[in-house]
Amino acid sequence: MQAASLRGELLWRLGPVVFIQFALSLTFLNAKALAFEQSSQGNQGSQEESRSEAILKFDEKFKAVVDMTKLSKKVSFGPLSITTSYMNSNTLIGTAPAVETRQDQTLTLDVAGFGKDSGLPPLFWVLSPSGVYVNSFLKEGSHQMLADGLPDRNTGISSGASWTWNGGNVDLSYWNYNLDAHYLGGTYNSAGHGFDATLGIYADKFGFYAKLSYHHSGDLSYHQAEDFTPFLRAVDRGYDTYVSMSYKPQHLPDIVVDGGIGRYDYNSSGAVSDGMYWTATVGFDFSKFIWTPVDTKPGVPAGNIFGLPSASPVEARSLASGGGIFSGLPTAKLVYRYSNQTDRSYGFVTTGGSHFWGMIFRGGLN
């Protein structure tokens, strides 16, 4: 017994632990049925589009099977478009909210659609974004365990602008939200805002992507037994920076190098915690030897199993759009990651690092 135990312990000490992960995506449950789609030409040059969908999907966050219905309508007046959508979902199996609804209104302006013959100076077209948008949403969800039946209510607004050119893109966005949630014995309120900035550059076999994010939020919890007196206040803020570079040789595995650094600051009823972390990752992607992207139509990748390698612009754009080495369609990757974190909580400072070796296989059936 001791010899067997010693052999088992030596196996863990011989080198880095190689972790083999097989994540078979349950997207086969996403049985999508397009129920209705219609386009029509309205008066005064307007164009209308309507669409409805019925989807049976697997919610990975709550590990639940959800029956979802989506309705949307888009009205366009030249470069200006207004889109309204409504979503209703019912949980069939799992711990997700029993019923959840969401309403969105989006106003989009295609600046490039104005054309450069409008008489504006050329400098305007050099600096102006390709498009801008403003979105507002209302999301409500009910829980079966709550006797009062009050739904959680989340509202928010987001806006952004994008600049695109042949070989790259820049996106800037701002968002905010306000959440009122209910649980047994009390309520919870959270409000926050933040912004994101991304840069993507791609050329032939090379890709580059960078993202900067900042967030700030505040939370309040109330006790019903104490006449809704706040018993917990918390403030959370931080930033994250992420950079990814890729090289795609024709006859060798794709090489992706990722790096990130971030800082967080959390204050909950006087208990302060702040820290900084950074990660570095090197990955070799063998996916193109078993899956070849095919450009079926814009924004909808397809592929052939065990097809020939491809370095199409669609594939390059996907790499430069921030997918990183842990995302995408069916994948086979060899990964090494190092993470380091320094945390200051309750007057103590802790520092630690970790190594990760991994063979990752990921597949999905649509």
C-alpha positions as CSV (number, residue, x, y, z in Angstrom):
1,M,0.0,0.0,0.0
2,Q,2.8,2.4,0.9
3,A,4.7,1.6,-2.4
4,A,1.5,2.4,-4.4
5,S,1.0,5.6,-2.5
6,L,4.6,6.6,-3.1
7,R,4.3,5.9,-6.8
8,G,1.2,8.1,-7.0
9,E,2.8,10.9,-5.2
10,L,5.9,10.8,-7.4
11,L,3.8,11.1,-10.6
12,W,2.6,14.5,-9.4
13,R,6.1,15.6,-8.6
14,L,7.7,14.6,-11.9
15,G,6.6,17.7,-13.8
16,P,3.7,20.1,-14.6
17,V,0.3,18.5,-14.4
18,V,-1.1,18.0,-17.9
19,F,-4.8,18.7,-17.8
20,I,-6.9,17.2,-20.6
21,Q,-10.2,18.9,-20.9
22,F,-12.9,17.7,-23.2
23,A,-15.7,20.3,-23.4
24,L,-18.4,18.9,-25.6
25,S,-20.7,21.9,-26.1
26,L,-24.3,21.2,-25.6
27,T,-25.3,23.5,-28.4
28,F,-27.1,20.6,-30.0
29,L,-29.9,21.6,-27.7
30,N,-30.1,24.9,-29.5
31,A,-32.8,23.5,-31.8
32,K,-33.6,26.7,-33.7
33,A,-36.8,27.1,-35.6
34,L,-37.3,30.2,-37.7
35,A,-41.0,30.9,-37.5
36,F,-41.5,34.1,-39.3
37,E,-39.4,36.6,-41.4
38,Q,-40.6,39.4,-43.6
39,S,-39.3,42.4,-45.3
40,S,-41.4,45.2,-46.9
41,Q,-40.9,48.6,-48.5
42,G,-42.7,51.3,-46.6
43,N,-43.8,54.8,-47.5
44,Q,-41.3,57.6,-47.9
45,G,-38.4,55.3,-48.6
46,S,-38.5,53.4,-45.3
47,Q,-37.9,49.7,-45.1
48,E,-39.3,47.3,-42.5
49,E,-38.0,43.9,-41.4
50,S,-39.8,41.5,-39.0
51,R,-38.5,38.3,-37.5
52,S,-39.5,35.7,-34.9
53,E,-37.6,32.7,-33.6
54,A,-38.3,29.8,-31.3
55,I,-35.2,28.3,-29.7
56,L,-34.6,25.4,-27.3
57,K,-31.2,26.0,-25.7
58,F,-28.9,25.0,-22.9
59,D,-28.0,27.8,-20.4
60,E,-24.4,27.0,-19.3
61,K,-24.5,29.6,-16.5
62,F,-27.5,28.0,-14.7
63,K,-27.1,24.5,-16.2
64,A,-30.7,24.6,-17.4
65,V,-32.8,23.8,-20.5
66,V,-34.6,27.0,-21.6
67,D,-37.4,27.4,-24.1
68,M,-37.0,30.9,-25.7
69,T,-39.0,33.0,-28.1
70,K,-37.6,36.1,-29.8
71,L,-39.5,38.8,-31.8
72,S,-37.8,41.7,-33.5
73,K,-38.7,44.5,-35.9
74,K,-36.3,46.8,-37.7
75,V,-37.3,50.0,-39.5
76,S,-34.7,51.8,-41.7
77,F,-34.7,55.3,-43.1
78,G,-31.6,55.4,-45.2
79,P,-28.6,55.2,-42.9
80,L,-30.8,55.5,-39.8
81,S,-32.3,52.3,-38.4
82,I,-34.5,51.6,-35.3
83,T,-34.7,48.1,-33.9
84,T,-37.0,46.8,-31.2
85,S,-36.9,43.3,-29.9
86,Y,-38.7,41.2,-27.3
87,M,-37.5,38.0,-25.7
88,N,-39.4,35.6,-23.5
89,S,-37.9,32.4,-21.9
90,N,-39.2,29.7,-19.8
91,T,-37.0,27.3,-17.8
92,L,-38.0,23.7,-18.4
93,I,-35.2,22.0,-16.4
94,G,-32.6,23.6,-14.1
95,T,-32.1,26.5,-11.7
96,A,-32.5,29.5,-14.1
97,P,-35.3,32.0,-13.5
98,A,-38.6,30.4,-14.1
99,V,-39.7,33.1,-16.5
100,E,-37.5,35.8,-18.0
101,T,-38.4,38.6,-20.4
102,R,-36.2,41.3,-22.1
103,Q,-37.1,44.3,-24.2
104,D,-34.5,46.2,-26.3
105,Q,-34.6,49.4,-28.3
106,T,-31.6,50.2,-30.5
107,L,-30.9,53.3,-32.7
108,T,-28.2,52.8,-35.2
109,L,-26.6,55.4,-37.6
110,D,-24.5,54.2,-40.5
111,V,-22.2,57.2,-40.8
112,A,-20.4,55.7,-43.8
113,G,-23.8,55.4,-45.5
114,F,-24.1,59.2,-45.9
115,G,-21.5,59.0,-48.6
116,K,-18.5,61.3,-49.1
117,D,-20.4,63.4,-51.6
118,S,-22.3,65.3,-48.9
119,G,-20.1,68.4,-49.1
120,L,-18.4,67.8,-45.8
121,P,-14.6,68.3,-45.6
122,P,-12.4,65.2,-46.2
123,L,-11.0,65.5,-42.7
124,F,-14.5,64.7,-41.3
125,W,-14.6,61.4,-43.1
126,V,-11.1,60.5,-41.9
127,L,-11.9,61.1,-38.2
128,S,-15.6,60.2,-38.2
129,P,-16.7,56.7,-37.1
130,S,-18.2,54.2,-39.5
131,G,-21.2,53.8,-37.3
132,V,-22.7,54.8,-33.9
133,Y,-25.5,53.2,-31.8
134,V,-27.5,53.8,-28.6
135,N,-29.3,50.9,-26.9
136,S,-31.7,50.7,-23.9
137,F,-33.0,47.5,-22.3
138,L,-35.4,46.3,-19.6
139,K,-35.0,42.7,-18.3
140,E,-37.2,41.0,-15.7
141,G,-37.0,37.6,-14.2
142,S,-39.2,35.7,-11.7
143,H,-38.1,33.0,-9.2
144,Q,-40.3,30.1,-8.2
145,M,-39.1,30.1,-4.6
146,L,-40.3,33.6,-3.8
147,A,-43.8,33.8,-2.4
148,D,-44.3,37.5,-3.1
149,G,-43.7,36.9,-6.8
150,L,-41.8,40.2,-7.3
151,P,-39.6,39.9,-10.4
152,D,-36.0,41.0,-10.6
153,R,-35.7,44.1,-12.7
154,N,-32.6,45.2,-14.6
155,T,-32.5,48.3,-16.8
156,G,-29.6,49.9,-18.6
157,I,-28.3,52.0,-21.5
158,S,-25.3,51.5,-23.7
159,S,-23.8,53.5,-26.6
160,G,-20.8,53.1,-28.8
161,A,-19.0,53.9,-32.0
162,S,-16.9,51.9,-34.4
163,W,-14.2,52.7,-36.9
164,T,-13.5,50.1,-39.6
165,W,-11.0,50.0,-42.4
166,N,-9.4,47.4,-44.7
167,G,-7.3,45.4,-42.2
168,G,-8.6,46.6,-38.8
169,N,-11.2,48.1,-36.6
170,V,-11.6,50.2,-33.4
171,D,-14.6,50.0,-31.1
172,L,-15.5,52.3,-28.2
173,S,-18.5,51.7,-25.9
174,Y,-20.1,52.9,-22.7
175,W,-22.7,51.1,-20.6
176,N,-24.6,51.4,-17.3
177,Y,-27.2,49.3,-15.5
178,N,-29.4,49.3,-12.5
179,L,-30.6,46.0,-10.9
180,D,-33.3,45.5,-8.3
181,A,-33.3,41.9,-7.1
182,H,-35.4,40.0,-4.5
183,Y,-34.4,37.1,-2.3
184,L,-35.9,35.5,0.8
185,G,-36.0,38.0,3.6
186,G,-34.7,41.0,1.7
187,T,-33.9,42.9,-1.5
188,Y,-30.7,43.8,-3.3
189,N,-29.8,46.8,-5.5
190,S,-26.8,47.2,-7.7
191,A,-25.8,50.0,-10.1
192,G,-22.8,50.4,-12.2
193,H,-21.1,51.8,-15.3
194,G,-18.1,51.2,-17.4
195,F,-16.5,51.5,-20.8
196,D,-14.6,49.2,-23.2
197,A,-12.1,50.1,-26.0
198,T,-10.9,47.5,-28.5
199,L,-8.4,47.5,-31.4
200,G,-8.1,44.8,-34.0
201,I,-5.5,44.6,-36.8
202,Y,-5.2,41.7,-39.2
203,A,-3.0,41.2,-42.3
204,D,-2.5,37.9,-44.1
205,K,-1.1,35.5,-41.5
206,F,-0.8,38.0,-38.6
207,G,-3.4,39.1,-36.2
208,F,-3.4,41.6,-33.2
209,Y,-6.1,42.4,-30.7
210,A,-6.2,44.6,-27.7
211,K,-8.9,45.5,-25.2
212,L,-9.1,47.9,-22.3
213,S,-12.1,47.7,-19.9
214,Y,-13.1,49.8,-16.8
215,H,-16.0,49.2,-14.4
216,H,-17.4,50.8,-11.3
217,S,-20.4,49.5,-9.3
218,G,-22.1,49.9,-6.0
219,D,-24.3,47.4,-4.1
220,L,-26.9,47.8,-1.4
221,S,-28.7,45.0,0.5
222,Y,-31.8,45.5,2.6
223,H,-33.5,43.4,5.3
224,Q,-37.3,43.2,5.3
225,A,-37.3,42.5,9.1
226,E,-35.5,45.8,9.7
227,D,-37.9,48.0,7.7
228,F,-35.5,47.8,4.6
229,T,-32.6,49.4,6.5
230,P,-29.4,48.9,4.5
231,F,-27.2,46.3,6.2
232,L,-24.5,45.9,3.5
233,R,-22.9,48.4,1.3
234,A,-20.2,47.6,-1.2
235,V,-18.2,49.5,-3.9
236,D,-16.3,47.6,-6.6
237,R,-14.1,49.1,-9.3
238,G,-11.3,48.0,-11.5
239,Y,-9.8,47.7,-14.9
240,D,-8.6,44.9,-17.2
241,T,-6.2,45.0,-20.2
242,Y,-5.9,42.2,-22.6
243,V,-3.6,41.7,-25.6
244,S,-3.5,38.9,-28.1
245,M,-1.1,38.3,-31.0
246,S,-1.4,35.4,-33.5
247,Y,0.6,34.0,-36.4
248,K,-0.9,31.4,-38.8
249,P,1.7,29.5,-40.8
250,Q,0.3,27.4,-43.6
251,H,1.7,24.0,-42.7
252,L,2.3,24.4,-38.9
253,P,-0.1,24.9,-36.0
254,D,-1.3,28.5,-35.4
255,I,0.6,30.3,-32.7
256,V,-1.2,32.6,-30.3
257,V,0.3,34.6,-27.5
258,D,-2.1,36.2,-24.9
259,G,-1.3,38.5,-22.1
260,G,-3.5,40.4,-19.6
261,I,-3.1,42.7,-16.6
262,G,-5.8,44.0,-14.2
263,R,-6.5,45.7,-10.9
264,Y,-9.5,45.6,-8.6
265,D,-10.6,47.5,-5.6
266,Y,-13.5,46.3,-3.4
267,N,-14.9,48.0,-0.2
268,S,-17.7,46.2,1.6
269,S,-18.9,47.9,4.9
270,G,-15.4,49.0,5.7
271,A,-13.6,45.8,4.7
272,V,-11.2,46.8,2.0
273,S,-9.6,44.5,-0.6
274,D,-7.5,45.5,-3.5
275,G,-5.0,43.8,-5.7
276,M,-3.4,43.3,-9.1
277,Y,-3.0,40.3,-11.3
278,W,-1.4,39.4,-14.6
279,T,-1.4,36.4,-16.9
280,A,0.7,35.2,-19.9
281,T,-0.4,32.4,-22.2
282,V,1.2,30.6,-25.2
283,G,-1.0,28.4,-27.3
284,F,-0.6,26.2,-30.4
285,D,-3.9,25.7,-32.3
286,F,-4.2,22.5,-34.4
287,S,-7.9,23.2,-35.2
288,K,-7.3,24.0,-38.9
289,F,-6.2,20.5,-39.5
290,I,-9.6,19.1,-38.6
291,W,-11.9,22.1,-39.3
292,T,-11.7,24.5,-42.2
293,P,-13.8,27.7,-42.1
294,V,-15.9,28.4,-45.1
295,D,-17.3,31.8,-45.8
296,T,-21.0,31.0,-46.4
297,K,-22.3,34.5,-45.8
298,P,-21.0,37.5,-43.7
299,G,-20.8,36.7,-40.0
300,V,-21.9,33.0,-40.4
301,P,-18.8,30.7,-40.4
302,A,-19.1,27.1,-41.5
303,G,-16.5,24.5,-42.2
304,N,-15.5,21.0,-43.3
305,I,-14.2,18.4,-40.9
306,F,-10.6,17.3,-41.8
307,G,-10.5,19.9,-44.6
308,L,-7.5,21.6,-46.0
309,P,-5.9,24.5,-44.1
310,S,-7.3,27.9,-44.9
311,A,-6.1,31.5,-44.1
312,S,-9.1,33.3,-45.5
313,P,-9.9,36.9,-44.5
314,V,-12.9,35.7,-42.5
315,E,-10.7,33.4,-40.4
316,A,-8.1,36.2,-39.9
317,R,-10.8,38.6,-38.9
318,S,-12.1,36.1,-36.3
319,L,-8.7,35.9,-34.7
320,A,-8.3,39.7,-34.6
321,S,-11.7,40.2,-33.1
322,G,-10.6,39.1,-29.6
323,G,-11.6,35.4,-29.7
324,G,-8.3,34.5,-28.0
325,I,-7.1,30.9,-27.7
326,F,-10.0,29.7,-25.5
327,S,-12.9,30.5,-27.9
328,G,-14.3,29.6,-31.3
329,L,-15.8,26.6,-33.1
330,P,-14.4,23.0,-32.7
331,T,-10.8,23.4,-31.4
332,A,-7.8,21.3,-30.5
333,K,-5.1,23.3,-28.7
334,L,-2.0,22.9,-26.6
335,V,-1.8,25.6,-24.0
336,Y,0.6,26.9,-21.3
337,R,-0.5,29.7,-19.0
338,Y,1.2,31.4,-16.0
339,S,-0.9,33.6,-13.6
340,N,0.3,35.8,-10.8
341,Q,-1.7,37.8,-8.3
342,T,-1.1,40.1,-5.4
343,D,-3.9,40.7,-2.9
344,R,-4.2,43.1,0.0
345,S,-7.1,42.3,2.3
346,Y,-7.7,43.0,6.0
347,G,-4.1,44.3,6.4
348,F,-2.5,41.2,5.0
349,V,-0.6,40.9,1.7
350,T,-0.6,37.6,-0.2
351,T,1.2,36.8,-3.4
352,G,1.0,33.7,-5.5
353,G,1.5,32.3,-9.0
354,S,0.2,29.2,-10.8
355,H,1.2,27.2,-13.9
356,F,-1.2,25.5,-16.2
357,W,-0.5,23.0,-19.0
358,G,-3.4,21.8,-21.0
359,M,-4.6,19.9,-24.0
360,I,-8.0,21.3,-24.8
361,F,-10.5,19.7,-27.1
362,R,-13.8,21.5,-27.7
363,G,-16.6,20.5,-30.0
364,G,-20.1,21.7,-30.8
365,L,-23.0,20.3,-32.8
366,N,-25.5,22.9,-34.1
